[in-house]
Amino acid sequence: MTITIKMNRFTIFAHGKDFDIDQFLPTTALSFDCLWRIGDHQRYSSVDSKYSTNGVEIVLGDGYDIPFQKQEEIAMRYMTENRKELQALGKFSGVESFILGFHYHVKLEENLLGFTMGSSEQLMSLALDVGIVPVYYVTLERDLN
């Protein structure tokens, strides 16, 4: 039996308790795939859970299907093309967390003991310039036979 939990976090998102998204939206040319407010039902939760912050999300692609190296390329291109807008989002009043989320799927082999993850120098340079924190969401596929 193989267990695979699908999760897709290849996104950019910003949130905070005091982040007034209604005040922010008229100031930006960025397009968002998801907006939430405190008390809304969480989009990624399988239980009845509500957001404790206000936030915005930009989906960069299907993190489950796009190889990790390609995710970096897409993210770097997006940050380069939207540099000023992303900088403004990250610095907007009330934004407490500004994240570039990557999804990395690993099929566990018997001899795999562990692994490390890191960003390329170019990605880190762009992330520092924009003011965003790269985060890696890892899903594991394990054969339980």
Secondary structure as the mmCIF struct_conf table of DSSP 4:
data_model
#
loop_
_struct_conf.conf_type_id
_struct_conf.id
_struct_conf.beg_label_comp_id
_struct_conf.beg_label_asym_id
_struct_conf.beg_label_seq_id
_struct_conf.end_label_comp_id
_struct_conf.end_label_asym_id
_struct_conf.end_label_seq_id
STRN STRN1 THR A 2 ILE A 3
STRN STRN2 THR A 11 GLY A 16
TURN_TY1_P TURN_TY1_P1 LYS A 17 ASP A 18
HELX_RH_AL_P HELX_RH_AL_P1 ILE A 21 PHE A 24
HELX_RH_3T_P HELX_RH_3T_P1 LEU A 25 THR A 27
BEND BEND1 ASP A 33 ASP A 33
STRN STRN3 CYS A 34 TRP A 36
TURN_TY1_P TURN_TY1_P2 ILE A 38 GLY A 39
BEND BEND2 ASP A 40 ASP A 40
STRN STRN4 HIS A 41 HIS A 41
HELX_LH_PP_P HELX_LH_PP_P1 GLN A 42 GLN A 42
BEND BEND3 ARG A 43 TYR A 44
BEND BEND4 SER A 46 ASP A 48
STRN STRN5 LYS A 50 LYS A 50
BEND BEND5 SER A 52 THR A 53
STRN STRN6 ASN A 54 VAL A 59
BEND BEND6 GLY A 61 GLY A 61
TURN_TY1_P TURN_TY1_P3 GLY A 63 ASP A 65
BEND BEND7 ILE A 66 ILE A 66
HELX_RH_AL_P HELX_RH_AL_P2 PHE A 68 GLU A 81
TURN_TY1_P TURN_TY1_P4 ASN A 82 ASN A 82
HELX_RH_AL_P HELX_RH_AL_P3 ARG A 83 LYS A 91
BEND BEND8 PHE A 92 PHE A 92
TURN_TY1_P TURN_TY1_P5 SER A 93 GLY A 94
STRN STRN7 SER A 97 LYS A 107
TURN_TY1_P TURN_TY1_P6 GLU A 110 ASN A 111
HELX_RH_AL_P HELX_RH_AL_P4 GLU A 121 VAL A 130
TURN_TY1_P TURN_TY1_P7 GLY A 131 GLY A 131
STRN STRN8 VAL A 133 ASP A 143
#
